[in-house]
Amino acid sequence: MRSLEAYSGKRDFEVTPEPRAELVEAGGDRLSFVVQKHDARRLHFDFRLEWDGVLLSWAVTRGPSSDPGEKRLAVRTEDHPVSYGAFEGTIPEKEYGGGTVMLWDSGWWEPLHDPAEGLEKGKLHFRVHGSRMKGGWALVRMRAKTGETRENWLLIKERDDFAGRSADALVNRYRTSVTTGRAMRDIARGREGVTPAKHSKPLPRFQKVQLATLRDAPPEGEDWQHEAKFDGYRCLVAVGKGGVRLFTRNGKDWSDRFGALCEPAAGLKCQSALIDGEVIAGGGGGDFSALQRALTEGGALTCYVFDCLALDGESLTGKPLRERRKALEGLFKGQPPRGALRLSPVIEGDGHAALAAMCDAGGEGIISKRLDAPYRAGRGRAWIKSKCLRRAEFVVGGWSPSDKRGRAFSSLLLGSYEGGRLIYRGRVGTGFDEQALEEIGKRLKAMTRKTAPFDGELPAETKGAHWCRPELVAEVDYAGFTGEGRVRHGVFKGLREDKAAGEVSAAAEVDVDADTGDDIRIAGVRISSPGRVVYPGGGLTKGEVARHYERVAGRMLAHAGDRPLSLLRCPGGLGGECFFQKHAGKGFPTGVKSLPIEEKDGGTEDYMYVTGAGGLLGAAQMGTLEFHIWGAARDRIERPDRMVFDLDPDEGLGFAEVVKAAREVREGLAACGLDSVPMVTGGKGVHVIVPLRRVAGWETVKYFSQAFARILAGRAPGRYTATMSKKKRKGRIFVDWLRNERGATAIAPYSLRAREGAAVAVPVTWKELDRLKAPDGFHVDDMEARMARPCPLEAAKPGGITAKVVEALEAWSTG
């Protein structure tokens, strides 16, 4: 065990508040580490590692740096007692080390080799787990010069996930005590710090955030609350038993990057809380570029909070905004109004006056929120954003080389994902400083690829470009969009690290700024009268219907593309005339194609089919709300690749009975060796879908489905009927097998339904089906989150109606 004689010999413990020299035995599996900011004769940081009953100590003159290229001088000092790791206060001026001491970081460390051997050989390699310092580090002893008495080492950060790019960002970012939240001047004056509250409930988990829909003007009426639109990073603040966690909108834990906000959040007086907000630069001002600098260089941060998702262990997401806001204001009562955490102010007046006031003040815009709406993840119409500035995110897909010596590129080539395709959106060549040019240039070179990542033909301006993997997301100011949907006069503002490239769509911005009068273009398809309300009850417009089919196109086409279909068209909306159409008519867009099919009477008719997003949107332009599909693809029209059982309940039956029926259908099919997937139809019932190998014709599939339905009805005649007659359906569920005839159709997965409420037909897992309360619970606003999950239909293994399966059906019928 090491000695503390040097420590004791330099201090008068009758005068200094520092702890007395006491050796301790190892106190557990984890070795403590601590960093104390020490404003003595010269400001420095004391780095200490617990070993052999003491704290090994080094004075790091400029403080630790997370940049692996920085080698910080660390002068070895006397060993300190382990109890010194809790010391924060002021050492009297005339005493050894006189000055203010802040507990800057603390945690535990793990040696990556024998520390005793490392001390002897002059190299300590270790990993630290602190609130601020994390990951791998090394202490390397320098060769002593002649006559030199002090022992000089270098503190070096390892290249890992916690490494940074700015030399002083770590010490600049964190300027307050890790325990009390006090600044150095507060400690020197003896002021009390932020006392962490006792949070007795578990730390809330991350939840997906609610997003706003862009409109060219705020909504009207008194049912809306208006707030400032901030130019920063979305942040969910989780407070509870176990500390504080700060998450980005995608669930990344940025507690280290937003670390200056942890202490004030820890002081919130509650059992637990999950708070939604936006982190911006400085003490309440600054733009996105300033935020990028603050995160890199350790500048001040402010978080404006505007919603409360959970409080004291209770979820508030189902409550209206006015109640959630009241809870948030109660939680922040007594908090400093100019602190690092602040309430987002509500702007008085109607939406247009609020937007005008924000624009006059030089703001970015406003967010309007329905006061009676619950908190729902994803993009919806309960939150509307209206902008003063034109700004959007874009995916970087390549760059144009520069002819200027030393400049990494002349412009970045931009795109956005629309319907699963990366659409070219033009270039941005201004707004870059030297540091941005250098850093982005390095990242681009590491991401090069040989071919363009964009879909479709590219304009002449991309000639000679270099291509890269579409992973970087740039935020850009712009003057407008051209008729082709490309940026005009773009100005680069910074790279976003809180958004995945696949999430980036500029379609809403193009719509709002379109140069085509009242029309808009979505995925290259002209949509006329986009603002006309199609679903009066929900306020869903024709443009939003088209946007839905663009959003689900990739998923929907996997099951509805390249097969004959029928359209339910409502050109005047639900309030007007609606009709089915299965043959293409004059004036249909080119994306809706025709296929000649021989009918029962020997004649031939042209049926419709689509192969891409343009076909879905072309049909939406013609007023289509619902898509109904055949059970076979056009390349083998006589060989079905799906079988459907439509469970249609009588009026008096609840949804729980339908779920029970679906499970019994699944069990029967499984007994025959067939896999199946449920789909809530958005209407009254459930479809049980069986993917098929194309080994049998229509008659075989029809015979099997009819026999299966009749057997099920025969086993439970009081619950099921296989007959279409309404009289026989009373009190029962009709197991509709007629969808499996040649020429019959069924609602397509992810299609809207032409019913009030604008529900969507959605495939679900069997486990998920048990949790659902109704077959019409999925809507347009849910689809963004839905598209981020695998489609349950893809998980089912296709089966074939073979002799073995028919034999299994016979066996099941007698079981």
VEXDREN-232129 format. One record per residue (C-alpha): residue in three letters; z, y, x. Coordinates in steps of 0.2 Angstrom, whole numbers, plus 2048, in hexadecimal, padded with zeros to 3 digits. Layout:
BEGIN
AlaZYX;...
This chain:
BEGIN
Met800800800;Arg7FB811807;Ser80781F80B;Leu809830802;Glu813838811;Ala805844814;Tyr805849802;Ser81884C801;Gly818855812;Lys80D86380C;Arg8168677FB;Asp82686E7F6;Phe82A8657E5;Glu8378727E1;Val82987F7DF;Thr8198767DB;Pro81686E7CA;Glu80C8607D2;Pro81384E7D0;Arg81F8477DE;Ala81883A7E9;Glu81B8297E2;Leu8128197E6;Val80D80E7D7;Glu8087FC7D5;Ala7F77F87CD;Gly7F87FC7BB;Gly7EB7F17B3;Asp7D97EB7B5;Arg7D17FC7B6;Leu7D38087C5;Ser7D581A7C0;Phe7CA8287C6;Val7CC83B7C4;Val7C384B7C9;Gln7CD85B7C9;Lys7C586C7CA;His7D08767D7;Asp7CE8897D9;Ala7D888A7E9;Arg7D48957F8;Arg7C288E7F4;Leu7BC8877E4;His7B98747E6;Phe7BA8647DC;Asp7C78567E1;Phe7C08457DF;Arg7CD8377DE;Leu7CC8247DD;Glu7DB8197DA;Trp7DD80C7E7;Asp7EC8037EE;Gly7F980D7E4;Val7F281E7E8;Leu7E482A7E4;Leu7D782A7F3;Ser7D283C7F3;Trp7C38477F9;Ala7C08597F7;Val7AE85C7F1;Thr7A986D7F5;Arg79B8707E8;Gly7A18637DC;Pro7988537D8;Ser7858537D4;Ser77C8477C9;Asp76C84A7D3;Pro76A83B7DF;Gly7618477EB;Glu7718517ED;Lys77D84C7FA;Arg78E8557F7;Leu79A857805;Ala7AA84E801;Val7B985280E;Arg7C684480E;Thr7D784B80A;Glu7E8843809;Asp7EB8357FC;His7F383B7EC;Pro7FF8327E0;Val7F78297D1;Ser8018357C6;Tyr7F78447CD;Gly7E983E7C2;Ala7F18467B3;Phe7F58567BB;Glu7EE8667B4;Gly7F68777B8;Thr7F88857C5;Ile7FF8827D6;Pro8098917DD;Glu7FE89D7E7;Lys80889B7F8;Glu80A8887F6;Tyr7FD87B7FE;Gly7EE87B7F3;Gly7F488A7E9;Gly7E988D7DA;Thr7E38877C9;Val7E08747C7;Met7D586E7B8;Leu7D485B7B3;Trp7C185C7B3;Asp7BD8497B1;Ser7C68397AF;Gly7C38267AC;Trp7C28167B6;Trp7B88107C4;Glu7B27FF7CB;Pro7AF7FB7DD;Leu79F7F37E1;His7A67EB7F1;Asp7B77EA7F9;Pro7BE7FC7FA;Ala7C87F880A;Glu7B97F3813;Gly7AF80180C;Leu7BC80E812;Glu7BC806823;Lys7A9805825;Gly7A681681D;Lys79D81280D;Leu7A48107FC;His79880B7EE;Phe7A080B7DD;Arg79C80E7CA;Val7A681B7C0;His7AA81C7AD;Gly7AF82D7A9;Ser7AC83A79C;Arg7A08447A7;Met79D8397B7;Lys7948297B3;Gly78B81B7BC;Gly7898167CE;Trp78F8227DC;Ala7928207EF;Leu79D8287FC;Val79682780D;Arg7A082D81D;Met797838829;Arg79883683C;Ala7A5841843;Lys7A184F84F;Thr7AA85285F;Gly7BB85985C;Glu7B9858849;Thr7CA853841;Arg7C585282F;Glu7BC843827;Asn7AC84981F;Trp7A383E812;Leu795840806;Leu79683D7F3;Ile7858377ED;Lys77F8327DB;Glu7758217D9;Arg7648217D1;Asp76881A7C0;Asp76881F7AD;Phe77682C7B0;Ala76D8357BE;Gly7678477BB;Arg75A8527C2;Ser7648627C5;Ala76F8647D3;Asp77E86E7CB;Ala77B8697B8;Leu78A85E7B8;Val79786B7BE;Asn78E8797B4;Arg78E86F7A4;Tyr7A086B7A4;Arg7AB87A7A6;Thr7BB87579C;Ser7C886879E;Val7C4857799;Thr7D5855791;Thr7DB86678A;Gly7CA86F788;Arg7D187E792;Ala7C688879E;Met7CD88C7AF;Arg7D389E7AA;Asp7DD89679B;Ile7E588A7A7;Ala7EA8987B3;Arg7F18A37A5;Gly7FB89479E;Arg7F289478D;Glu7F2884782;Gly7E287B781;Val7D9872773;Thr7E586476E;Pro7DB85476A;Ala7DF84F758;Lys7E683E754;His7D783574C;Ser7DE826743;Lys7CE81F73B;Pro7C0816744;Leu7B281F74C;Pro7A4821740;Arg793818744;Phe783822746;Gln779824736;Lys767829735;Val76583C731;Gln75D845723;Leu74E84E727;Ala74585D71F;Thr73385E718;Leu72986D71E;Arg722879710;Asp71A88A712;Ala727892707;Pro73988E702;Pro73D8876F1;Glu7428926E2;Gly7518916D7;Glu7648926D8;Asp76687F6DD;Trp7638826EF;Gln76D8876FE;His76488F70D;Glu76988E71F;Ala762893730;Lys755887738;Phe75C88574A;Asp751882759;Gly75A874762;Tyr75F861762;Arg766859752;Cys777852756;Leu78384674C;Val795849751;Ala7A083A74F;Val7B283C750;Gly7BF82E74E;Lys7CB822756;Gly7C381F767;Gly7BD83176A;Val7AE83B767;Arg79C836768;Leu78C841766;Phe77C839760;Thr76A840760;Arg76083E750;Asn75A82D756;Gly76B82675A;Lys76B82976D;Asp77D82C773;Trp77C83D77C;Ser78E84077D;Asp78C843790;Arg77D84F78E;Phe786858780;Gly797856789;Ala79D868787;Leu79E865774;Cys7AA855775;Glu7BA85F778;Pro7B986B769;Ala7B385C75E;Ala7C2852764;Gly7CD86075D;Leu7C785E74B;Lys7D685A740;Cys7D184B736;Gln7D3838737;Ser7C083673A;Ala7B083F737;Leu79D83E738;Ile79584F739;Asp783855739;Gly77D864743;Glu77186B750;Val77586F762;Ile76D87F769;Ala76E88977A;Gly77B89677E;Gly78989E773;Gly77E89E763;Gly76D8A4769;Gly75F89E773;Asp750893770;Phe74A882774;Ser744887785;Ala75688E789;Leu75D87E782;Gln75387378E;Arg75987E79D;Ala76B87D796;Leu76B86A796;Thr7638697A7;Glu76E8767AF;Gly77E8747A6;Gly77D88479C;Ala78888778C;Leu78487E77C;Thr78888276A;Cys78787675B;Tyr78587D74A;Val78B87073D;Phe78486F72B;Asp78885F723;Cys797852722;Leu791840720;Ala7A3838721;Leu7B483E721;Asp7C5835724;Gly7BC824722;Glu7B3828712;Ser7A082A711;Leu79A83A709;Thr787836709;Gly7878326F7;Lys78F8436F2;Pro7858536EE;Leu7838606FC;Arg78F86C6F4;Glu79D85F6F6;Arg79985A707;Arg79886D70C;Lys7A9870705;Ala7B086170F;Leu7A886871F;Glu7AF87971C;Gly7C087271A;Leu7BF86872A;Phe7BA878734;Lys7C788372C;Gly7D188B73A;Gln7C3887748;Pro7BE896753;Pro7AF89E74A;Arg7A78A175B;Gly7AB890763;Ala79F882769;Leu7A087A758;Arg79B886749;Leu797885737;Ser785888733;Pro786898728;Val77E898717;Ile7728A6714;Glu7748B0704;Gly7678B36F8;Asp7588A96F1;Gly74D8A06FD;His73F8AD700;Ala74C8BA704;Ala7558AE70F;Leu7458AA719;Ala7408BD71A;Ala7518C1721;Met7508B372E;Cys73F8B8733;Asp7448CA735;Ala7538C5740;Gly7478BC74B;Gly74C8AA745;Glu74189B744;Gly743898731;Ile74E890724;Ile75387F71D;Ser75587F70A;Lys760871703;Arg76386B6F2;Leu77686E6ED;Asp77685F6E2;Ala76D8526ED;Pro7768446F7;Tyr77384270A;Arg76483670C;Ala75D83071D;Gly74B834720;Arg74084271B;Gly741847709;Arg73F8566FD;Ala75185A6FB;Trp75086470C;Ile74287070E;Lys73E87971E;Ser73488A71E;Lys72F89172F;Cys72E8A3736;Leu72689C746;Arg71988F747;Arg71F881752;Ala71D86E752;Glu72085F75D;Phe711856765;Val70E84676F;Val707849780;Gly6F883D783;Gly6F1844793;Trp6ED85379D;Ser6DF85E7A3;Pro6DF8607B6;Ser6E18717BE;Asp6D68797CB;Lys6E48837D1;Arg6EC87D7E1;Gly6FE8767DE;Arg6FD8767CB;Ala6FF8657C4;Phe6F48687B5;Ser6EC8757AB;Ser6F086F799;Leu6F8861790;Leu6EE857783;Leu6F8856773;Gly6F884A764;Ser702844755;Tyr70483374C;Glu6FD83373B;Gly6FC823731;Gly6FF819741;Arg6F182274B;Leu6F382E759;Ile6E883D754;Tyr6E284A760;Arg6EA85B75D;Gly6E386676B;Arg6EA86D77B;Val6F8878781;Gly6F6881792;Thr70388F792;Gly716890792;Phe7198867A2;Asp72488D7B0;Glu7238857C1;Gln7318797BF;Ala7298737AE;Leu7188707B7;Glu7208677C5;Glu72B85C7BB;Ile71F8587AD;Gly7118557BA;Lys71C8477C3;Arg72083F7B2;Leu70D83F7AD;Lys7088377BD;Ala7148297BA;Met70D8267A9;Thr6FB8257AC;Arg6EF81A7A3;Lys6DC8177A4;Thr6D781A792;Ala6DB828785;Pro6E982477A;Phe6E282E76B;Asp6D982675D;Gly6C782B758;Glu6BA836761;Leu6C084476C;Pro6B985576F;Ala6B085B77E;Glu6C0865784;Thr6C7854789;Lys6BA850795;Gly6C184C7A7;Ala6D284A7A0;His6DF83E7A7;Trp6E883379B;Cys6FA82E799;Arg70582278F;Pro70982C77F;Glu71C82D782;Leu720840785;Val72484B777;Ala72085E779;Glu72686C76E;Val71987976C;Asp71788A763;Tyr70688D75C;Ala6FC89B753;Gly6F488E746;Phe6E987F745;Thr6D687E744;Gly6CD876736;Glu6CC866741;Gly6DF866741;Arg6E186C754;Val6EE87975B;Arg6E888B75D;His6F089576B;Gly6FE88876F;Val70D88D77A;Phe718880782;Lys72A88177F;Gly731871786;Leu73285E786;Arg73D856778;Glu74784777D;Asp74F84476C;Lys73F83E764;Ala73582F766;Ala722832767;Gly71F826759;Glu72983274D;Val71E841751;Ser713847743;Ala70B858741;Ala703854731;Ala70E85F727;Glu70B86E732;Val6F986B731;Asp6FA86B71E;Val70487B71D;Asp6F9884729;Ala6E887C724;Asp6D9887725;Thr6D187F715;Gly6D7889707;Asp6E18806FA;Asp6DB86F701;Ile6E386570F;Arg6DD85871B;Ile6E884871D;Ala6E283C72A;Gly6D1844729;Val6D0842716;Arg6CF85270B;Ile6DC8526FE;Ser6D885F6F0;Ser6E68686E6;Pro6F48606F1;Gly70186B6E8;Arg6FE8646D7;Val70D85A6D0;Val7088486CC;Tyr71A8426C8;Pro72284F6BD;Gly7338486BD;Gly7358476D0;Gly7298556D4;Leu71E84A6E0;Thr70E8536E3;Lys6FC84C6E6;Gly6FE8516F8;Glu70E8476FA;Val7068386F2;Ala6F98396FF;Arg70583B70D;His70F82C707;Tyr6FF821709;Glu6FC82871A;Arg70E82471F;Val70D812719;Ala6FA80F71D;Gly6FD80472C;Arg7097F9723;Met7007F9712;Leu6EF7F571A;Ala6F67E5722;His6F87DE710;Ala6EC7E8705;Gly6DE7EC711;Asp6CD7E2711;Arg6D07DA700;Pro6CA7DF6EF;Leu6D57EB6E6;Ser6D77F46D5;Leu6DD8066D4;Leu6E880E6C7;Arg6E28206C7;Cys6EB82E6BE;Pro6E083D6C3;Gly6EB8496B8;Gly6FC8416BE;Leu7078376B3;Gly7068436A5;Gly6F38406A3;Glu6E88316A1;Cys6EA8226AD;Phe6DE8146AE;Phe6DA8056B9;Gln6CA8046C3;Lys6C47F56CD;His6B27FA6D0;Ala6AD8096DC;Gly6A68186D2;Lys69B8266D8;Gly6A38336E2;Phe6B08286EA;Pro6B482C6FD;Thr6AB82270A;Gly6BC81A70F;Val6BC8106FE;Lys6AF803701;Ser6A67F76F5;Leu6A57E46F6;Pro6997D96EB;Ile6A27CB6E3;Glu69B7BD6D8;Glu6A47BD6C7;Lys6A77AE6BB;Asp6987B26B1;Gly68D7B06C0;Gly68A7C36C2;Thr68F7CE6D1;Glu69A7DD6D0;Asp69F7E96DE;Tyr6B17E96E1;Met6BB7F66EB;Tyr6C47F36FB;Val6CB7FE70A;Thr6CD7FB71C;Gly6D680A723;Ala6E181971F;Gly6D282371A;Gly6CF81770B;Leu6E1818705;Leu6E082B706;Gly6CF82C6FE;Ala6D58226EF;Ala6E582E6EE;Gln6D983D6EE;Met6D18356DF;Gly6E28356D6;Thr6E78236DA;Leu6F981F6D9;Glu6FA80C6D9;Phe6F07FF6E3;His6EE7ED6DD;Ile6E77DF6E8;Trp6DF7CE6E7;Gly6E77BF6EF;Ala6D97BD6FB;Ala6D07C7709;Arg6BE7CB708;Asp6B97C0717;Arg6BE7B070D;Ile6BF7B66FB;Glu6C07A46F4;Arg6CF7A06FF;Pro6DF7A96F9;Asp6EB7AE707;Arg6FA7B26FC;Met7027AC6EC;Val70D7B76E1;Phe71A7B36D4;Asp71E7C26C9;Leu72F7C16C2;Asp72E7CC6B2;Pro73F7CE6A8;Asp7417D1696;Glu7487E2691;Gly75A7DD690;Leu75C7D46A1;Gly7647DC6B0;Phe75D7DD6C1;Ala76A7D06C7;Glu7627C36BC;Val7517C76C4;Val7597C56D6;Lys7607B46D1;Ala74F7AF6CA;Ala7477B46DB;Arg7537AA6E5;Glu75079A6DA;Val73D79D6DC;Arg74079E6EF;Glu74A78E6EF;Gly73D7856E5;Leu72F78B6F1;Ala739786700;Ala73B7746F8;Cys7287746F8;Gly72777970A;Leu72278B707;Asp72979B70E;Ser72B7AB703;Val72F7BD703;Pro7367C86F4;Met72E7D96F0;Val7377E56E4;Thr7287EC6DA;Gly72E7FD6D6;Gly72D7F86C4;Lys7387EB6BA;Gly7377DC6C5;Val7357D36D5;His7267CA6DD;Val7297BB6E7;Ile71A7BB6F4;Val7157AB6FC;Pro7097AD70C;Leu6FC7A070C;Arg6F1797719;Arg6DF798712;Val6DE78570F;Ala6DC7846FC;Gly6D178D6EF;Trp6D67976E0;Glu6D77886D4;Thr6E477F6DF;Val6EE78F6E2;Lys6ED7926CF;Tyr6F27806CA;Phe7017806D6;Ser7087916D1;Gln70678C6BE;Ala70F77C6C1;Phe71D7836CB;Ala7207916BD;Arg7207836B0;Ile72C7786B9;Leu7387876BC;Ala73778B6AA;Gly73A7796A5;Arg7497786B0;Ala7517876A8;Pro74878B697;Gly756797692;Arg7537A26A1;Tyr7407A06A5;Thr72F79F69D;Ala71E79C6A4;Thr7157A3695;Met70F7B4693;Ser7147B5680;Lys7217C367D;Lys7297B9670;Lys72D7AB67C;Arg7337B8689;Lys7417BE67F;Gly7517BD689;Arg7487B4698;Ile73E7B86A8;Phe72C7B66A7;Val7267AD6B7;Asp7157B46B8;Trp7097A86C1;Leu6F97B06BA;Arg6F87BC6CA;Asn6F17AD6D3;Glu6E17AC6CA;Arg6D07B16D1;Gly6CE7C36CE;Ala6E07C76C9;Thr6EA7D46D2;Ala6FC7D86D7;Ile7037E96DC;Ala7017EB6EF;Pro7107EC6FB;Tyr7157FF6FE;Ser70B8056EF;Leu7128136E4;Arg71580F6D2;Ala70E81A6C4;Arg71F81B6BC;Glu72B82A6BB;Gly7368296CA;Ala7278256D6;Ala72E8156DC;Val72680B6EA;Ala7237F86EA;Val72C7F26FA;Pro72D7E1702;Val73F7DD706;Thr7497CF70F;Trp7537C3704;Lys7637C970B;Glu75E7DB707;Leu7597D66F5;Asp76B7D06F1;Arg7717E26F5;Leu7647EB6EA;Lys7697F26D9;Ala7587F56D2;Pro7467F16D5;Asp7418036D5;Gly74D80A6E3;Phe74080D6F0;His73781E6F0;Val72B8296FB;Asp73A830705;Asp74081F70A;Met72F81A712;Glu731822723;Ala741818727;Arg73980971F;Met72A80A72B;Ala736809739;Arg73B7F8734;Pro7317E7735;Cys7287E2725;Pro7317D371D;Leu7207CC719;Glu71C7CA72B;Ala72B7BF72E;Ala7257B2721;Lys71B7A3727;Pro70B79F71E;Gly70A78E715;Gly6FC78570D;Ile6FA77D6FC;Thr6F776B703;Ala6F975A6FC;Lys70A759704;Val7107696FC;Val70A7636EB;Glu7147536ED;Ala72375D6F1;Leu7207676E1;Glu7207576D7;Ala7307516E0;Trp7397626DD;Ser7347616CA;Thr73E7516C8;Gly74D7576D3;
